[in-house]
C-alpha cells in the first residue's frame, strides 16, 4: 500500500481497515456505473472486487510474489530486496488481511446498497 503504517499486528490491522474502505469505495463506484448502464449485480461485484484487491494489496502482493519466485542467490541481493519491503516479517499476514478486508468492504457495501433498494 505504500503508506507509512506501523510495524507488526497494528500495521496489519491498519492495512486491513484501509482495504475495507477501499473495497467499499470501489464497489460504490462500480455500482454507480452499473446503475447508469443497467448492469446486473455480477459485473459490479466482480469489478469492485478486482479493483479493490489490486489497489489494496498491490505493492505488498507483488513483493510477496517477487520474494517467492525470484531466486535470491546471494545474501546481498536478499538484503536489498528485504530493504525495499515495509515490515517483511508480517508481509504475508498483511497481504492476507488486506485481501480479506477488501473483499469484506465490497460485501458490506453491496449489502448496504442492496438493503436501500426497494424489493422487486
C-alpha positions in Angstrom: 0.0 0.0 0.0 3.0 2.3 0.2 1.6 4.2 3.3 3.7 4.7 6.5 2.0 2.0 8.6 3.0 0.7 12.0 5.0 -2.5 12.3 3.6 -5.8 13.4 0.0 -6.6 14.1 -1.0 -2.9 14.4 0.2 -2.3 10.9 -1.7 -5.4 9.7 -4.9 -4.1 11.2 -4.4 -0.7 9.8 -3.8 -2.1 6.3 -6.9 -4.3 6.6 -9.0 -1.3 7.7 -7.8 0.8 4.8 -8.5 -2.1 2.5 -12.1 -2.3 3.9 -12.6 1.3 2.9 -11.1 0.8 -0.5 -13.3 -2.1 -1.1 -16.4 -0.2 -0.2 -15.4 2.8 -2.4 -14.6 0.5 -5.4 -17.9 -1.3 -5.2 -19.8 2.1 -4.8 -18.1 3.4 -7.9 -18.9 0.3 -10.0 -22.4 0.1 -8.5 -22.9 3.7 -9.7 -21.6 2.8 -13.2 -23.8 -0.3 -13.2 -27.0 1.7 -12.3 -26.2 4.2 -15.1 -25.5 1.4 -17.7 -28.2 -1.0 -16.4 -25.8 -3.8 -15.4 -26.7 -6.8 -13.3 -25.1 -7.1 -9.8 -22.5 -9.5 -11.1 -20.3 -7.2 -13.1 -20.4 -4.5 -10.3 -19.4 -7.1 -7.7 -16.7 -8.6 -9.9 -15.0 -5.4 -11.0 -15.4 -4.0 -7.5 -13.6 -7.0 -6.0 -10.9 -7.0 -8.7 -10.0 -3.3 -8.4 -10.2 -3.4 -4.6 -7.7 -6.2 -4.5 -5.4 -4.6 -7.0 -5.4 -1.3 -5.1 -5.4 -2.6 -1.5 -2.8 -5.4 -1.9 -1.0 -4.3 -5.0 2.5 -3.5 -3.8 2.5 -6.0 -0.9 1.2 -8.8 -3.1 3.8 -8.0 -5.7 6.6 -8.1 -3.1 5.3 -11.4 -1.8 5.2 -12.8 -5.3 8.7 -11.5 -6.1 10.2 -13.0 -3.0 8.7 -16.3 -3.8 9.6 -16.5 -7.5 12.9 -14.7 -7.9 15.9 -16.7 -6.8 17.9 -14.6 -4.5 21.2 -16.3 -4.8 23.3 -14.1 -2.6 22.7 -12.6 0.8 23.4 -9.1 -0.7 20.5 -9.4 -3.1 18.3 -10.8 -0.4 19.2 -7.8 1.9 18.5 -5.4 -1.0 15.1 -7.0 -1.7 14.1 -7.1 2.0 15.2 -3.4 2.5 12.6 -2.3 -0.1 9.7 -4.0 1.8 8.0 -2.3 4.7 7.9 -4.8 7.6 8.9 -8.0 5.8 8.2 -10.1 8.9 4.4 -9.6 8.5 4.2 -9.3 4.7 2.2 -12.5 4.2 -0.2 -11.7 7.0 -0.6 -8.1 5.7 -1.5 -9.4 2.2 -4.0 -11.9 3.6 -5.7 -9.5 5.9 -5.8 -6.8 3.3 -7.4 -9.2 0.8 -10.0 -10.2 3.4 -10.6 -6.5 4.2 -11.0 -5.5 0.6 -13.5 -8.3 -0.1 -15.3 -7.6 3.1 -15.6 -4.0 2.2 -17.1 -4.9 -1.2 -19.6 -7.3 0.5 -20.6 -4.7 3.2 -21.1 -2.0 0.5 -23.2 -4.4 -1.5 -25.3 -5.3 1.5 -25.8 -1.6 2.4 -26.7 -0.6 -1.1 -28.9 -3.6 -1.7 -30.8 -3.0 1.6 -31.7 0.5 0.5 -33.1 -0.6 -2.8 -36.9 -1.4 -3.0 -37.9 -5.0 -3.3 -39.0 -6.1 -6.8 
